[in-house]
Amino acid sequence: MTVVRIPTQLRELTGGAAEVDLEGSTVRELLAALDAAHPGFGERIAEPDGSLRRFVNIFVAEEDIRFLDGVDSVVAPGQVVSIVPAVAGG
């Protein structure tokens, strides 16, 4: 099982849960499992073609997946995956 941390803005989709336990060996598999367990989650963080929306950052064990293999990044058992919305401002 892998712990996926859910940002406050999306917890309405997980019944208020800040973390969910999911099965998957890649970020893509975990996101599919997240959407299956909590319908509507996928459309909030991904484009229709399956790519992540620009404002969504995902980290595997504190490493940004943009610098790994994107949604095909491998997730080892026990690693934590964090979904973090982008923050901007001045």
C-alpha positions, 0 to 999 in steps of 0.5 A: 500500500502507498499513502497518497496525501490529499490537499485541503482543496480536494478533500471534499472528494475523499470524504475529508480524508487527508491521506488515502491508502492505495495500491499501485506501482506508478503514479499513473496507477495510483491516480487511476486507483484514486479516481476509482475509489473517489470518482471525480478526482481524476478530472480535477487533477488531469486533462482529458488526455491524461496529462496532469493539469499545469497547477498540479504538482505530485511528489514521490518521496519529496521528489517532483515527478516532473524531474523523474518520469512524470506520471510513469514514475515508479513508486516503491512500497512504503513511499509517500505520494503528495499531491500539491496544488501550485501556489502563486502570488506576490 
